[in-house]
Structures are given as C-alpha cells and as structure tokens.
Amino acid sequence: MAKISKEAMHEDETIVLNILEQHAKESIDVIAKKCGFSRQKVWKIIKHLEEKKKIWGYTAITDEEVKEMKHFVLLVKRSSVPFTDVIRKELIHEKLDDYMPGVVKIENIYITHGNYDWIITFYAPNLVTAKNFLAAVSKQVSEFIKEYHLLETLFPVRKQGFKNPQIKRLVEFL
C-alpha cells in the first residue's frame, strides 16, 4: 500500500473537516459517503485530527431564548501597557470564566489585528449582568485596556455557518 503524501493527506483532512462542520451529528457512515471516502478512512482522519487538536470539540447550535440568555459581544482595544505574565495567563487560561461563574458563559475569545485587539463573545441573563461582568473584567485589567464597547446581539442570521431557522420570523427587525 502506497504512503499518502502530506498534500493529499491535508486535502483529505480538509474535506472531512468541511463535512464535519455541517454534519458533525451524522454517523461515520454518512460522513464517509458525503466525503466519498471509506468509513475506515474517515474514522482514522477524525481520530488523527482529534489527537493533533485540530478538532477542539463538537457542539450543538442552540437558540438563546431556550436557555433564557442574551448574547453579547465585547470589543476591546488594548492600551500600550504590556501585559504582565499574570494577566497573560489569566486571559489565556480561562480565568475570565471565574469572574461570574454560573452566571456568565464565555463563548469565544479572539485575539485580533485591526481596530480592536480582542473580541469576546459571551452569554448573560440580561444587560445589567453583562455590564457587571464587564466591570469585573475591567477591574482586573483596566490598565491594559484603552477602550471597549459592549454590544448585545439581537439575533444571529448565521451561526457557525448555519442559517438561523427562525430567520423568516426575525427578518422584520432588519
């Protein structure tokens, strides 16, 4: 059996990843059929991607109304003060979750290049709680922040590549 080239392996992994992004809840057999690969090949690729941490996890896309949570986006512009090692570890190692545990759920933290240096998305029960979370974060890192903007999302049009199934009902807000 011939060894697969790195380029071909990368192409196969990309095919599997693209299918998984839209069909992760499907069986290996269904995913294999959509990829045009054997079941065994898809299983090996998925296991390899999981071991190499190229697949971080699997998730369900849910409606915020069901969880009775609101979705927020925090845009942060850093100051010119360099991070201390303590702050760097705190931001990277999930310490933001400890500011309001069980009340605020961090969804994403992105380090960006552009007008803002971080984008943090999270869920909170209401705007007051989101502002309290922002105050707790600011208290810890205020010298490192030049400015920030808190946005409450009204509804997602797309989330993780999927169109919102309620979009016809929500289109009146546009």
Secondary structure, 3 states (H helix, E strand, C coil): CCCCCHHHHHHHHHHHHHHHHHHCCCCHHHHHHHHCCCHHHHHHHHHHHHHCCCCCCCCCCCCHHHHCCEEEEEEEEECCCCCCHHHHHHHHCCHHHHCCCCCCEEEEEEECCCCCCEEEEEEECCHHHHHHHHHHHHHHHHHHEEEEEEEECCCCCEECCEECCCHHHHHHHC
